[in-house]
Amino acid sequence: MIVIAQGDRIRHFTVRPWAVALGASLLLAVAAGYLIATGYLIMRDDLINAAVLRQARVQHAYEDRIASLRAQVDRITSHRLLDQQFMESKIAELATRQSALAERSGTLAPLLERARGRGIGAQAVPADALPVPALRPGADQAALETIVPANPLLAPATRPVRAGLGYAPATRSAASTKADRLGPADPLTALSSVTSTLDEIETAQLEQLGVLARAAHSKRNAIIAAARESGLPIRSETTPLDAVGGPFVPIGDISADESFETGIEALQTALDALERTKSEVTAFPIAHPAPGQRITSGFGPRRDPILGRSAFHAGMDFRAPTGTPIRAPASGKIVRAGRNGGYGKMVEIDHGNGLKTRFAHLSRIQVRVGEEVSAGQRIGASGNTGRSTGPHLHYEVRKDGQAVNPMRYLKAGTRLGSHL
């Protein structure tokens, strides 16, 4: 019981045991809460600091990972840029080389035509057989990624093969054609393949120049040999093809352009020499004046067909019905064209070097004095004019004014026919 006295007033309370227990419990609870709150406040800073440290470690680890990934991306980007620059430089190099080979083909074309015109067969490497690069220097990454996989440069090109003195495209299987359409899997392998193809084309062009130059020299030597066997007094000398020599110069010391220019110069020299020899030989009257007509009287002593006495025949007679075309046996200048006594209607051609030819008993003259004529050109038609017993051609060859046997030159023409 609790008694409270205040002056003359006295109060008293009775405290039951359960109330005391409840009060004690509340007091203990408040004390425990106070202690817990005090402990939390004391430990909160440590917990916060630990959480901050953990967060900082996580953030640092994340930033390190980001930096590592960024470095990897930079390395990959650098590699791609290097690959791009390499691919662009290689494609630009191949494009330049292809252009050079195409220009060489253009330079070769007139020489090959000239060689064919001189009886030396050859077929140029076609310009469209050269791969044409589509990519040029300065292309960006997107263009590179877009163009390179489908670039015609990366498709295996048609490769030349030997065909006589020239080159022709090789036959390709359906499988290889299909593979070409699909394109190569590795651009570097494709670039290597194209480089190899360009090497083959370049080698083929250089070989072609050498083969044609040698063929021109061989043909010229054959013409000279045949002319001398026929007794033609030509001044040209043969070129010894088997006598070779000179200092050793490694092929690597000579650039492709220098080799090509040297080959072009050698071929031009050989063709010029061949043309000079041909001109020298064809300046002689070696062509037949009346092709396909039979000889009825030869050069030299014979019985005169009108007087019946021995006489000298200064030319050859060919059976030729009236109107048969008569042609110049070589190029020259007309010095006579008209009637000339027993010759009847006559044409005389000056071929130079003291050589002249006469064509007598013509029915028609188709040239004028002073006119330049070429070998094989029609100069008139056979007939029966002048001192003649029937339609025929009287043909003479004169050297320095003296009649010589035309058969010597006709035989030379027959022998040389396969070389001219």
Beta strands, then each sheet from edge to edge (+ up, - down):
strand 1: 2-6
strand 2: 9-13
strand 3: 160-163
strand 4: 166-169
strand 5: 295-297
strand 6: 300-303
strand 7: 310-313
strand 8: 316-319
strand 9: 325-327
strand 10: 332-339
strand 11: 345-352
strand 12: 355-365
strand 13: 372-373
strand 14: 378-382
strand 15: 392-399
strand 16: 402-404
sheet 1: 1+ 2-
sheet 2: 3+ 4-
sheet 3: 5+ 8- 15+ 12- 11+ 10- 13+
sheet 4: 5+ 8- 15+ 16-
sheet 5: 5+ 8- 15+ 12- 14+ 9-
sheet 6: 6+ 7-
end
